[in-house]
Amino acid sequence: MPVRRRMNVYFETGLLNEVSLLAARRKVSKSAVVEMAVQSFLTGDDAGQREAALIRRLDHLSRQMEGMDEDLSILGETLALYVPGMDERTASHAARSAGGCERPWTGAL
């Protein structure tokens, strides 16, 4: 069992009441509740926040990659349609990779 040293701290009445209620609900001492809270504060117990930030960042990167994929498809279509001397095999591959979908701006050309 680890050696424990005594420390006196002062809490506002409302906070002390909350600590007492939590200790009663969990059937542990008030010292244990305060010790857990201090330990959580000191270790930066924010794994959930880090995971949420990572998920947001990965979603953002995924959307960026989808946009770049669409841009590359448009570039392939443009090359297939308007670059003279492109052989039929390369042009048909570019058209297939675009998924055969019409772009709204192709009618303007």
Summary of the structure (lengths in Angstrom):
residues: 109
radius of gyration: 31.2
end to end distance: 80.3
largest distance: 85.8
contacts: 193
relative contact order: 0.06
helix: 71%
strand: 0%
